[in-house]
């Protein structure tokens, strides 16, 4: 794996290149961090737009207890820390999920937990401002949760990277009393272990995601499906590719995602791919070459025109990554924005109902420690 130092040097070299690039849209910093608030660039997640027009997100480091904070940002940029993680719940993972009554739910990974301590927690921050831990991941019911989503059936579901019946991770749900219930335990026999990145809940009642492969037929990373009927199958094997996101359901009901990189001879800077839900058709839609970005990361969005929108972590015309856009057939690829020193190393962007994109960066900003930003691009 290429080091961050190497990538930073490559980014500086790209920034010095004479390639012409026109910033096509306004970039608005909403809050500049004044301490190191992310344990790693790739575990950052963009904030989400709440029902009240506020942004909600969290850091996975820093804060009063140095275990991360849940924050809120008003449209005028007013920053409020709602909760500093610590105690039974620390190191938040994924994104906060707002349920219809306005409450926020989420998970923490508790990655430094010992053998007799919690390996993660399920929490709620109520609309009334109360933070409460509802349940803990203790191994048998999963360990080190990765993400949480609200499914079409109105229930919360998530994945853990470890724990479960075989110690290889689990798909779980949250019952009406706020307790964790196992839905499926990942295992080597089925060909997928240690699920990671974002879980996706399909309108068909199935769940989709990515994981590590295990058997000789499913080495490397894999895309998987857990059906409404309880069936599990590996949809595709990616060999050497490192998957930089979970799976997004496109307007054609196919699955879309990105890889950081794979075979150094064919896609050293990453790809955007398409995969049908039955796993029968797989295609590469775009291969990055560095000039248009390097290491695409984060869940892809679908904009109002049905196009895919995402970000890369590095390189591009100014060395700090790009925002890219392309059609679901791979045509019309463009980089309508390139990050510079005012922000960059942004793993994903969240297109919101107000027509803007929101994200968090791990570099730049007024204090050089990253920021939360708003970006309005043409035709979002």
C-alpha positions in Angstrom: 0.0 0.0 0.0 1.3 3.4 -0.9 2.2 5.6 2.1 0.4 8.9 2.8 3.8 10.6 2.6 4.4 9.3 -0.9 0.9 10.4 -2.0 1.4 13.8 -0.5 4.6 14.3 -2.5 2.8 13.1 -5.6 0.1 15.6 -4.9 2.5 18.5 -4.6 4.1 17.5 -7.9 0.6 17.5 -9.5 -0.1 20.9 -8.0 3.0 22.3 -9.7 2.0 20.9 -13.1 0.8 23.5 -15.7 -2.6 21.7 -16.3 -5.3 24.3 -16.7 -8.3 23.9 -14.4 -11.2 26.2 -13.7 -13.0 26.1 -10.4 -16.6 25.9 -11.5 -18.4 26.4 -8.2 -18.2 28.2 -4.9 -16.6 26.4 -2.0 -17.7 27.5 1.5 -15.9 26.5 4.6 -18.5 26.1 7.4 -16.2 25.3 10.3 -12.4 25.1 10.7 -11.1 22.5 13.1 -8.5 23.7 15.7 -7.2 20.3 16.8 -6.5 16.9 15.3 -10.0 15.5 15.2 -9.7 12.5 12.8 -7.7 9.4 13.6 -7.2 8.8 9.9 -8.3 10.4 6.6 -10.2 7.4 5.3 -12.3 6.9 8.4 -13.8 10.4 8.1 -17.4 10.7 7.0 -19.3 13.7 5.6 -22.0 15.2 7.8 -25.7 14.7 7.0 -28.4 17.3 6.6 -31.1 17.0 9.3 -34.8 17.5 9.1 -34.3 20.9 10.8 -31.9 22.2 8.1 -28.9 21.7 10.4 -25.8 19.5 9.6 -25.0 16.7 11.9 -21.7 14.7 12.0 -18.9 13.6 14.2 -15.2 13.5 14.6 -13.5 10.2 15.6 -10.8 11.9 17.7 -10.4 15.1 19.6 -13.0 16.7 21.7 -13.0 17.1 25.5 -12.2 13.4 26.1 -10.1 12.9 22.9 -12.5 10.1 21.7 -14.5 12.2 19.2 -17.5 14.5 19.3 -21.0 14.7 17.9 -21.5 18.1 16.4 -24.2 20.3 14.8 -23.6 23.2 12.3 -26.3 25.8 11.6 -26.7 27.2 8.0 -24.8 30.3 9.1 -21.8 28.2 10.2 -22.6 28.2 14.0 -20.8 25.2 15.5 -22.2 23.3 18.5 -20.7 20.3 20.2 -23.7 18.1 21.2 -21.8 15.3 22.9 -18.1 14.4 23.6 -17.7 10.6 23.3 -16.1 8.6 26.2 -17.1 6.2 28.9 -19.2 3.4 27.4 -19.1 4.8 23.9 -16.0 6.2 22.1 -14.7 6.5 18.5 -17.9 7.0 16.5 -18.1 5.1 13.1 -20.1 5.7 9.9 -22.5 8.5 10.0 -25.3 9.5 12.4 -28.7 8.4 11.2 -31.8 10.5 11.8 -35.1 8.7 12.3 -38.5 10.2 11.6 -39.0 11.5 15.1 -35.8 13.6 14.8 -33.6 11.5 17.1 -30.1 10.7 16.0 -28.8 7.1 16.2 -25.2 5.9 15.7 -22.5 3.4 16.7 -19.1 3.7 18.2 -16.3 1.2 17.5 -14.5 1.3 20.9 -11.4 0.0 19.0 -9.1 0.0 22.0 -11.4 -2.1 24.1 -9.9 -4.9 26.2 -11.1 -8.5 26.3 -13.6 -7.8 29.1 -14.9 -4.5 27.9 -17.3 -3.3 25.3 -16.3 -3.7 21.6 -18.6 -0.9 20.5 -21.9 0.7 21.4 -25.3 1.7 20.0 -26.4 5.1 21.1 -29.1 7.7 20.6 -29.1 11.5 20.9 -32.7 12.5 21.3 -34.3 15.5 19.8 -34.6 16.8 23.4 -30.8 16.7 23.7 -30.3 13.5 25.8 -27.4 11.2 25.0 -28.0 7.5 25.9 -26.2 4.3 25.2 -28.9 1.6 24.5 -26.7 -1.5 24.0 -23.1 -2.6 23.8 -21.4 -4.9 21.3 -19.7 -7.6 23.4 -18.5 -10.1 20.8 -21.4 -12.6 20.6 -23.6 -9.9 19.1 -20.8 -8.3 17.1 -17.7 -6.2 17.6 -16.3 -3.0 16.1 -19.4 -1.8 14.2 -18.7 0.0 10.9 -22.0 1.7 10.0 -25.7 2.1 10.7 -28.5 2.7 8.2 -32.3 3.2 8.3 -33.9 0.6 6.0 -37.2 1.0 4.0 -38.9 -1.2 6.6 -38.3 1.5 9.2 -35.7 -0.4 11.3 -32.1 0.3 11.9 -29.5 -2.1 10.5 -25.7 -2.2 10.6 -22.6 -4.3 10.2 -19.7 -5.1 12.5 -16.2 -6.0 11.3 -15.7 -8.7 13.9 -17.6 -10.8 16.4 -20.8 -12.7 15.8 -21.1 -16.5 15.7 -17.8 -17.0 13.9 -15.9 -13.9 15.0 -15.8 -12.6 11.4 -18.5 -9.9 11.6 -22.2 -9.6 11.5 -25.3 -8.0 10.0 -27.5 -6.8 12.8 -30.7 -4.9 13.4 -32.0 -2.8 16.3 -35.3 -4.0 17.9 -38.1 -1.7 19.2 -36.5 -1.6 22.6 -33.1 -0.4 21.3 -31.3 -3.7 21.6 -28.9 -5.3 19.0 -30.2 -8.5 17.3 -28.1 -10.6 15.0 -29.4 -11.1 11.5 -26.5 -12.9 9.8 -23.0 -13.9 10.9 -20.3 -13.6 8.3 -18.2 -16.8 7.8 -15.5 -18.3 5.6 -17.9 -21.0 4.3 -20.0 -18.4 2.6 -16.9 -16.6 1.2 -17.1 -13.2 2.9 -15.6 -12.1 6.2 -15.0 -8.8 8.0 -17.5 -6.5 6.3 -16.5 -2.9 6.2 -17.5 0.5 4.8 -21.1 1.5 4.5 -24.0 -0.9 4.5 -26.7 -0.3 1.9 -30.3 -1.2 2.3 -32.1 -1.9 -1.0 -35.8 -1.2 -1.8 -36.1 -4.9 -2.5 -35.6 -5.8 1.2 -32.0 -7.0 0.6 -28.7 -5.6 2.0 -25.6 -5.0 0.1 -22.0 -4.3 1.1 -18.3 -5.1 0.7 -16.1 -7.4 2.7 -12.9 -9.4 2.6 -13.0 -12.7 0.6 -11.8 -15.9 2.1 -12.0 -19.1 0.0 -9.7 -19.8 -3.0 -12.6 -18.7 -5.2 -13.2 -15.4 -3.3 -9.7 -14.1 -2.4 -9.2 -10.3 -2.2 -12.3 -8.2 -1.6 -15.9 -9.0 -2.5 -19.3 -7.4 -3.0 -22.1 -9.3 -1.2 -25.9 -9.5 -0.9 -28.1 -10.7 1.9 -31.6 -11.3 0.6 -34.9 -10.7 2.3 -35.4 -14.5 2.3 -32.2 -14.9 4.4 -30.0 -16.0 1.5 -26.4 -14.8 1.3 -24.1 -14.8 -1.7 -20.9 -13.2 -3.0 -21.8 -11.1 -6.1 -18.2 -10.3 -7.3 -14.6 -10.8 -6.4 -12.2 -7.9 -6.9 -8.9 -9.7 -6.6 -6.2 -7.2 -5.6 -8.5 -4.1 -5.7 -9.0 -2.2 -2.4 -12.6 -1.1 -2.2 -12.9 2.5 -1.3 -16.6 2.6 -0.6 -19.7 0.6 0.0 -22.3 0.1 -2.8 -24.8 2.7 -4.1 -28.0 1.7 -5.9 -28.2 3.7 -9.1 -31.3 4.9 -11.0 -31.1 1.7 -13.1 -31.2 -0.4 -9.9 -27.6 -1.6 -10.5 -24.9 -1.2 -7.8 -22.0 1.3 -8.1 -18.8 1.7 -6.1 -15.2 2.8 -6.3 -11.8 1.1 -5.7 -8.7 2.9 -4.4 -6.4 0.9 -6.6 -5.8 -2.7 -7.8 -3.3 -4.1 -10.2 -0.6 -1.4 -10.4 -0.3 -2.0 -14.2 -4.0 -1.4 -14.9 -5.6 0.8 -12.3 -3.0 2.3 -9.9 -5.1 5.3 -9.1 -8.5 3.7 -8.7 -11.7 3.0 -10.6 -15.5 3.5 -10.7 -17.4 0.3 -11.3 -20.9 -1.0 -12.0 -22.3 -4.3 -10.8 -25.8 -5.8 -11.3 -27.6 -7.0 -8.3 -27.5 -10.6 -9.5 -23.7 -10.4 -9.9 -23.8 -11.5 -13.6 -22.5 -8.2 -15.1 -19.5 -6.2 -13.9 -17.8 -3.4 -15.7 -15.3 -0.6 -15.1 -16.8 2.8 -15.9 -13.8 4.9 -15.3 -10.1 4.4 -14.5 -8.4 7.4 -12.8 -4.9 8.4 -14.1 -3.9 10.9 -11.4 -4.6 14.0 -13.3 -8.3 13.6 -12.5 -7.7 12.4 -9.0 -6.3 9.4 -7.1 -7.9 6.9 -4.7 -11.7 7.6 -5.0 -13.2 7.2 -1.6 -16.6 7.3 0.1 -20.1 6.3 -1.0 -21.1 7.5 -4.4 -24.1 9.9 -4.8 -26.7 10.0 -7.5 -27.5 13.6 -8.5 -30.8 15.0 -9.8 -29.8 14.2 -13.3 -29.1 10.5 -12.5 -25.3 10.9 -12.6 -22.7 9.5 -10.1 -20.9 12.0 -8.0 -17.9 11.3 -5.7 -14.5 12.5 -4.5 -10.9 11.4 -4.7 -8.5 11.7 -1.8 -5.4 12.8 -3.6 -3.8 14.3 -6.7 -5.9 16.1 -9.4 -5.0 19.5 -10.8 -4.2 21.0 -7.3 -2.9 17.9 -5.5 -5.6 17.6 -2.8 -8.2 15.5 -4.6 -11.2 16.2 -6.8 -15.0 16.0 -7.0 -15.9 13.9 -10.0 -19.1 13.2 -11.9 -20.1 10.7 -14.7 -23.1 9.0 -16.2 -24.1 5.5 -15.1 -22.9 4.3 -18.5 -19.4 5.8 -17.9 -19.9 8.7 -20.3 -19.5 12.4 -19.6 -16.8 12.1 -17.0 -15.8 15.5 -15.5 -14.1 16.9 -12.5 -16.1 20.1 -11.8 -14.1 20.9 -8.6 -10.5 20.3 -7.4 -9.6 20.7 -3.8 -6.7 23.0 -2.9 -5.0 24.1 0.3 -8.2 25.5 1.7 -9.5 22.0 2.0 -8.6 18.5 0.8 -8.2 14.8 1.6 -12.0 14.6 1.6 -13.3 11.0 1.7 -16.7 11.3 0.2 -19.3 14.0 -0.2 -23.0 13.9 0.8 -25.5 15.4 -1.7 -28.3 16.8 0.3 -31.9 17.7 -0.4 -31.0 21.4 -0.5 -29.0 20.9 -3.7 -25.6 21.3 -2.0 -22.8 18.8 -1.3 -21.3 18.6 2.2 -18.1 17.0 3.4 -15.3 17.1 5.9 -11.7 17.4 5.0 -8.6 16.2 6.8 -6.3 19.0 5.6 -6.3 22.7 5.0 -8.7 25.2 6.5 -7.7 28.2 8.6 -5.8 26.1 11.1 -4.4 23.5 8.7 -6.3 20.7 10.5 -9.2 20.3 8.1 -12.8 21.6 8.1 -16.4 21.0 7.3 -17.5 22.5 4.0 -20.4 23.2 1.7 -20.0 22.9 -2.1 -22.5 24.0 -4.7 -21.8 22.7 -8.2 -23.6 23.3 -11.4 -26.4 20.8 -12.1 -26.2 19.2 -8.6 
